[in-house]
Amino acid sequence: MKKLLLSIALVAFSVANVAAQETSADKLRWKGIMNNGFWSNWELSVAGGVNATAWNGIGTDQDATGDLGWQIEGGLTKWFNPILGARVQLIGGQLNTSDDYLKSNWIMPHADAVINLSNWIGGYREDRVYYAKVFAGAGVNFTNVNDEAGSGFAGVAGLINTFRVCKQLDINLELKGILSAGHDMPRGIDVLADKYGQIYSATLGIAYRFNKRNWDKAYSQEEVDGYLASIAALEAGLAEAHRNEGKLAERLAAQKAATDKALADNEALRAELAKRKTSVVSSTALFFNLNSARLLDRAKSAMQLLAETIAAAPKDQVFTLVGHADDETGSPEYNQKLSEKRAKAVYDYLVEQGVNKDQLTWKGVGSSQNIFPINSTNRVVIVK
């Protein structure tokens, strides 16, 4: 019982350490991480240490715990993401029940599910030095009691305290407990037939992490900067093309410096519309980032101008919001849903700005209509 309480206290202390270690305001949660390939994020570990046996249901007049024994272990772990992994481990050594006659050689292969508490609670960080990991699994317990071999299924659970040495190597302090049927333990089979045996161990070792060791963000800052630069260049080209054709200039808000000029142009347009009392045909392109339906600041500026244009238009004129997605990323089904989300985001924002719902309609066409020659610029909502 004392050992069980000590194990629980050690787990609680490690979790508290994880929470206290997180002081960075900019945390990257594991859901923002790209999954690596099958051969990435593997660990090979070896360790050695001590163990002690105990039995459930032994009377107070009998020895309920054994002397210290020794063990060595080796394992292979695959991480599927920064939180969840799977491990196979082989333990071998000697169990000691305080009686030299009952010393027993012992091996136990087992498979575990492993959870990285540090990444789960605190978010993934490449510069973290300490990781707390918990695991649970099952295997087969093989003992040799005199000339009679005992074997059977056993459960295992514990805590791995990992200290990062460098990109390749970790130091692991592993604390675990194993629960087995009594007749699989190195004591008299008749005595322990209806009892439960426990093996508690503490081992210290190293782990080598090979192939790809870290985790990537869903996109790089260089890619984002490139997309933004392409969009800014396209905005200038579209505005010039519409002016040359005599149509309403595209209201693109890529930069705050262009907003004042756009407001002046819009005021002139409203005055002309009031004079002619004719229909307004507005064609505006509102761009989005890769795989996103979140409105950019410059798009909101353009929609404020668009809201004023709609207010000046005849009340029976209806504006259509058409959402698009590029055909280089995502499946057709995913792109259809993404284009609809983009169109709906523009619709909701215009309504918030006071635009009459009866003058708006929206739809998404997915990646079926690439309207621009540069594919990345088809992440857009066109207002017609």
C-alpha positions as CSV (number, residue, x, y, z in Angstrom):
1,M,0.0,0.0,0.0
2,K,2.8,2.4,0.9
3,K,4.4,1.8,-2.5
4,L,1.1,2.4,-4.3
5,L,0.6,5.7,-2.5
6,L,4.2,6.7,-3.3
7,S,3.6,5.9,-7.0
8,I,0.5,8.1,-7.1
9,A,2.3,10.9,-5.4
10,L,5.2,10.7,-7.9
11,V,2.7,11.0,-10.8
12,A,0.9,14.0,-9.2
13,F,4.3,15.7,-8.7
14,S,5.4,15.1,-12.3
15,V,2.1,16.5,-13.6
16,A,2.4,19.6,-11.4
17,N,6.0,20.1,-12.8
18,V,4.7,20.0,-16.3
19,A,2.1,22.7,-15.6
20,A,4.6,24.9,-13.8
21,Q,7.1,24.6,-16.7
22,E,4.8,26.2,-19.2
23,T,5.4,29.9,-19.1
24,S,5.4,30.8,-22.8
25,A,2.3,32.7,-24.0
26,D,2.8,31.4,-27.6
27,K,2.0,27.7,-27.3
28,L,1.6,25.5,-30.3
29,R,-1.0,22.8,-29.5
30,W,-0.6,19.3,-31.0
31,K,-3.7,19.8,-33.3
32,G,-1.6,22.4,-35.2
33,I,1.0,19.8,-36.0
34,M,1.5,17.8,-39.2
35,N,1.5,14.1,-38.9
36,N,4.9,12.6,-39.9
37,G,5.4,9.4,-41.9
38,F,5.6,5.9,-40.6
39,W,9.4,5.8,-40.3
40,S,9.5,9.1,-38.4
41,N,9.5,9.7,-34.6
42,W,10.8,6.4,-33.3
43,E,12.7,5.8,-30.1
44,L,15.0,2.9,-29.1
45,S,15.6,2.6,-25.3
46,V,17.6,0.5,-22.9
47,A,17.6,0.7,-19.1
48,G,18.5,-1.2,-15.9
49,G,17.4,-1.0,-12.3
50,V,15.8,-2.7,-9.3
51,N,12.5,-4.4,-8.5
52,A,10.5,-5.6,-5.5
53,T,7.7,-8.1,-5.2
54,A,4.5,-8.0,-3.1
55,W,1.3,-10.1,-2.7
56,N,-2.3,-9.2,-2.1
57,G,-4.1,-11.1,0.7
58,I,-1.1,-12.4,2.7
59,G,-1.8,-12.4,6.4
60,T,0.1,-10.1,8.8
61,D,2.1,-13.1,10.2
62,Q,3.6,-13.8,6.8
63,D,6.1,-11.9,4.7
64,A,4.0,-9.8,2.2
65,T,7.0,-8.3,0.4
66,G,10.2,-9.6,-1.1
67,D,13.8,-8.4,-1.2
68,L,15.1,-6.3,-4.0
69,G,15.9,-8.0,-7.3
70,W,17.4,-6.6,-10.5
71,Q,16.2,-6.2,-14.1
72,I,17.2,-4.9,-17.5
73,E,14.8,-3.8,-20.2
74,G,14.7,-2.7,-23.8
75,G,12.0,-1.1,-25.8
76,L,10.9,0.4,-29.2
77,T,8.4,3.3,-29.3
78,K,6.6,4.9,-32.2
79,W,5.0,8.4,-31.7
80,F,2.0,9.0,-33.9
81,N,1.7,12.7,-32.9
82,P,3.3,14.8,-30.0
83,I,0.8,13.2,-27.5
84,L,0.1,9.6,-28.4
85,G,2.5,6.7,-29.0
86,A,2.8,2.9,-28.8
87,R,5.7,0.9,-27.3
88,V,6.8,-2.7,-27.2
89,Q,9.2,-3.6,-24.3
90,L,11.0,-6.7,-23.1
91,I,11.9,-6.9,-19.4
92,G,14.3,-9.5,-18.0
93,G,15.9,-10.1,-14.6
94,Q,15.6,-11.8,-11.2
95,L,12.8,-11.6,-8.6
96,N,13.7,-12.2,-5.0
97,T,11.2,-13.2,-2.3
98,S,13.5,-13.1,0.7
99,D,14.3,-16.8,0.3
100,D,17.3,-17.8,-1.7
101,Y,15.4,-21.0,-2.6
102,L,12.7,-19.0,-4.3
103,K,14.8,-16.6,-6.3
104,S,13.5,-16.7,-9.8
105,N,14.6,-15.7,-13.3
106,W,11.9,-13.7,-15.0
107,I,11.1,-12.1,-18.4
108,M,8.0,-10.2,-19.5
109,P,7.3,-9.0,-23.1
110,H,4.5,-6.4,-23.2
111,A,2.9,-3.7,-25.4
112,D,1.8,-0.3,-24.1
113,A,-0.1,2.8,-25.1
114,V,2.0,5.9,-24.1
115,I,0.7,9.5,-23.5
116,N,3.0,12.5,-23.3
117,L,1.4,14.6,-20.6
118,S,3.8,17.5,-21.1
119,N,2.7,18.0,-24.7
120,W,-1.0,17.3,-23.9
121,I,-1.2,19.8,-21.0
122,G,1.4,22.4,-22.0
123,G,1.4,22.2,-25.8
124,Y,4.2,21.0,-28.1
125,R,7.6,22.8,-27.6
126,E,10.9,21.8,-29.2
127,D,12.9,23.5,-26.4
128,R,11.4,21.6,-23.5
129,V,13.9,19.8,-21.3
130,Y,11.6,17.6,-19.1
131,Y,8.7,15.4,-20.3
132,A,6.3,13.4,-18.2
133,K,4.8,10.4,-19.9
134,V,2.3,7.8,-18.6
135,F,1.7,4.4,-20.1
136,A,-0.5,1.3,-19.6
137,G,-0.5,-2.0,-21.3
138,A,-0.4,-5.8,-21.0
139,G,1.9,-8.7,-21.7
140,V,2.9,-12.2,-20.6
141,N,4.8,-12.9,-17.3
142,F,7.2,-15.8,-17.4
143,T,8.8,-16.9,-14.1
144,N,10.8,-20.0,-13.2
145,V,10.1,-21.3,-9.6
146,N,12.5,-24.1,-9.0
147,D,11.9,-26.5,-11.8
148,E,8.3,-25.4,-12.4
149,A,7.8,-22.5,-14.8
150,G,4.9,-20.1,-14.2
151,S,3.4,-18.0,-17.0
152,G,0.3,-15.9,-17.5
153,F,-1.1,-12.5,-18.6
154,A,-0.1,-9.5,-16.6
155,G,-1.0,-5.8,-16.7
156,V,1.5,-3.0,-16.5
157,A,1.3,0.8,-16.0
158,G,3.6,3.5,-14.9
159,L,5.4,6.9,-15.4
160,I,8.4,7.8,-17.6
161,N,10.3,10.9,-16.5
162,T,12.3,12.0,-19.6
163,F,15.2,14.5,-19.6
164,R,16.3,15.7,-23.0
165,V,20.1,15.6,-23.4
166,C,20.2,16.6,-27.1
167,K,18.2,16.1,-30.3
168,Q,19.2,12.4,-30.4
169,L,19.4,11.3,-26.8
170,D,17.1,11.3,-23.7
171,I,17.6,10.0,-20.2
172,N,14.6,8.1,-18.8
173,L,13.7,7.4,-15.2
174,E,10.9,4.9,-15.4
175,L,8.6,3.8,-12.5
176,K,6.1,1.0,-13.1
177,G,4.0,-1.5,-11.4
178,I,3.0,-5.0,-12.8
179,L,-0.1,-6.9,-11.6
180,S,-0.1,-10.7,-12.1
181,A,-1.9,-13.8,-10.9
182,G,-0.4,-15.2,-7.7
183,H,0.5,-18.6,-9.2
184,D,2.7,-16.8,-11.8
185,M,4.9,-15.3,-9.0
186,P,8.0,-16.9,-7.5
187,R,6.4,-18.3,-4.3
188,G,4.7,-21.6,-3.6
189,I,1.9,-22.2,-6.2
190,D,-0.4,-23.6,-3.5
191,V,0.1,-20.6,-1.2
192,L,-0.6,-18.0,-3.9
193,A,-3.2,-19.8,-6.0
194,D,-5.9,-17.2,-5.2
195,K,-3.7,-14.2,-4.6
196,Y,-2.5,-11.3,-6.8
197,G,1.2,-10.6,-7.1
198,Q,2.8,-7.2,-7.8
199,I,6.2,-6.2,-9.1
200,Y,7.3,-2.7,-8.6
201,S,10.4,-1.4,-10.4
202,A,12.5,1.7,-10.9
203,T,15.0,1.8,-13.9
204,L,17.3,4.4,-15.3
205,G,18.4,4.3,-19.0
206,I,18.8,6.2,-22.3
207,A,16.7,6.5,-25.4
208,Y,17.9,7.1,-28.9
209,R,15.5,9.0,-31.2
210,F,16.1,8.3,-34.8
211,N,14.9,9.5,-38.3
212,K,12.7,12.6,-38.0
213,R,12.7,13.7,-34.4
214,N,10.7,16.9,-34.2
215,W,7.2,17.9,-35.5
216,D,6.3,20.4,-38.2
217,K,3.7,23.2,-38.1
218,A,0.9,22.9,-40.6
219,Y,2.5,25.6,-42.8
220,S,5.7,27.7,-42.7
221,Q,6.0,31.4,-42.3
222,E,7.8,31.6,-45.6
223,E,4.8,30.1,-47.4
224,V,2.5,32.5,-45.7
225,D,4.6,35.5,-46.7
226,G,4.8,34.3,-50.3
227,Y,1.0,33.9,-50.5
228,L,0.4,37.4,-49.1
229,A,2.9,38.9,-51.5
230,S,1.2,37.1,-54.5
231,I,-2.2,38.4,-53.3
232,A,-1.0,41.9,-52.9
233,A,0.4,41.9,-56.5
234,L,-2.8,40.4,-57.9
235,E,-4.9,43.0,-56.1
236,A,-3.0,45.8,-57.9
237,G,-3.3,44.0,-61.2
238,L,-7.1,43.4,-60.8
239,A,-7.8,47.0,-59.9
240,E,-5.9,48.3,-62.9
241,A,-7.7,45.8,-65.3
242,H,-11.1,46.9,-64.0
243,R,-10.3,50.6,-64.4
244,N,-9.2,50.0,-68.0
245,E,-12.4,48.2,-68.8
246,G,-14.5,51.0,-67.3
247,K,-16.1,48.8,-64.6
248,L,-16.3,49.5,-60.9
249,A,-12.8,49.3,-59.5
250,E,-12.1,46.3,-57.3
251,R,-12.0,47.2,-53.6
252,L,-9.1,45.3,-52.3
253,A,-7.7,46.1,-48.8
254,A,-4.3,44.4,-48.8
255,Q,-2.7,47.4,-47.2
256,K,-4.0,50.0,-44.8
257,A,-2.2,52.7,-46.9
258,A,-4.7,52.1,-49.8
259,T,-7.8,52.4,-47.6
260,D,-8.1,56.3,-47.7
261,K,-7.9,56.4,-51.5
262,A,-10.5,53.6,-51.7
263,L,-12.9,55.6,-49.4
264,A,-12.6,58.6,-51.7
265,D,-13.2,56.6,-54.8
266,N,-16.3,55.1,-53.2
267,E,-17.7,58.4,-52.2
268,A,-17.4,59.6,-55.8
269,L,-19.2,56.4,-57.0
270,R,-22.1,56.9,-54.5
271,A,-22.6,60.4,-55.8
272,E,-22.7,59.2,-59.4
273,L,-25.2,56.4,-58.5
274,A,-27.5,58.9,-56.7
275,K,-27.4,61.1,-59.7
276,R,-28.2,58.4,-62.3
277,K,-30.6,56.3,-60.1
278,T,-29.4,53.2,-61.9
279,S,-28.3,49.8,-60.8
280,V,-25.0,49.2,-59.1
281,V,-23.0,46.3,-60.4
282,S,-20.3,45.6,-57.8
283,S,-17.6,43.0,-58.4
284,T,-15.2,42.7,-55.5
285,A,-12.7,39.9,-54.7
286,L,-12.0,39.1,-51.0
287,F,-9.0,36.8,-50.5
288,F,-8.3,34.2,-47.9
289,N,-5.2,32.4,-46.5
290,L,-4.5,28.7,-47.4
291,N,-7.1,26.3,-45.9
292,S,-8.8,29.1,-44.0
293,A,-12.2,30.8,-43.9
294,R,-11.1,33.4,-41.4
295,L,-11.6,37.0,-42.7
296,L,-8.3,39.0,-43.0
297,D,-8.1,42.6,-41.8
298,R,-7.8,44.0,-45.4
299,A,-10.9,42.0,-46.5
300,K,-12.9,43.6,-43.6
301,S,-11.8,47.0,-44.8
302,A,-13.0,46.2,-48.4
303,M,-16.3,44.9,-47.0
304,Q,-16.9,48.1,-45.1
305,L,-16.6,49.9,-48.5
306,L,-18.8,47.3,-50.1
307,A,-21.5,47.8,-47.4
308,E,-21.6,51.5,-48.2
309,T,-21.9,50.7,-51.9
310,I,-24.8,48.3,-51.3
311,A,-26.5,51.0,-49.2
312,A,-26.4,53.4,-52.1
313,A,-27.7,50.8,-54.6
314,P,-31.4,50.3,-55.4
315,K,-33.2,48.3,-52.8
316,D,-34.2,45.6,-55.2
317,Q,-30.7,44.9,-56.4
318,V,-29.3,41.6,-55.0
319,F,-25.6,40.9,-54.6
320,T,-24.3,37.3,-54.9
321,L,-21.3,36.1,-52.8
322,V,-19.5,33.3,-54.6
323,G,-16.9,31.3,-52.6
324,H,-14.0,29.6,-54.4
325,A,-11.1,27.2,-53.4
326,D,-7.9,26.4,-55.3
327,D,-7.7,22.9,-56.9
328,E,-4.1,22.2,-55.8
329,T,-5.0,21.4,-52.1
330,G,-7.8,19.3,-50.7
331,S,-10.3,17.0,-52.2
332,P,-13.3,18.3,-54.2
333,E,-15.7,17.5,-51.3
334,Y,-13.4,19.4,-48.8
335,N,-13.0,22.4,-51.1
336,Q,-16.8,22.6,-51.7
337,K,-17.3,22.9,-47.9
338,L,-14.4,25.4,-47.5
339,S,-15.8,27.6,-50.3
340,E,-19.2,27.6,-48.7
341,K,-17.6,28.6,-45.3
342,R,-15.8,31.5,-47.0
343,A,-18.9,32.8,-48.7
344,K,-20.9,32.5,-45.4
345,A,-18.2,34.3,-43.5
346,V,-18.5,37.3,-45.9
347,Y,-22.3,37.2,-45.7
348,D,-22.3,37.2,-41.9
349,Y,-19.8,40.1,-41.7
350,L,-21.9,42.2,-44.2
351,V,-25.0,41.6,-42.2
352,E,-23.2,42.7,-39.0
353,Q,-22.3,45.9,-40.8
354,G,-26.0,46.7,-41.3
355,V,-26.5,45.3,-44.9
356,N,-30.1,44.3,-45.7
357,K,-30.3,40.4,-45.8
358,D,-32.7,40.7,-48.7
359,Q,-30.0,42.2,-50.9
360,L,-27.5,39.3,-50.2
361,T,-27.3,35.7,-51.3
362,W,-24.3,33.3,-51.1
363,K,-23.0,30.0,-52.5
364,G,-19.8,28.0,-52.8
365,V,-18.5,26.4,-56.0
366,G,-15.5,24.6,-54.5
367,S,-12.5,24.3,-56.8
368,S,-14.6,23.7,-59.9
369,Q,-14.2,27.3,-61.2
370,N,-10.6,28.5,-61.1
371,I,-11.1,32.1,-62.2
372,F,-7.5,33.4,-61.8
373,P,-4.4,32.1,-63.6
374,I,-2.3,32.0,-60.3
375,N,-3.9,29.0,-58.5
376,S,-3.3,30.4,-55.0
377,T,-5.4,33.4,-55.7
378,N,-8.5,31.2,-56.2
379,R,-8.9,31.2,-52.4
380,V,-11.4,34.0,-52.8
381,V,-15.0,35.2,-52.5
382,I,-16.3,37.1,-55.5
383,V,-19.1,39.6,-54.9
384,K,-21.2,40.1,-58.0
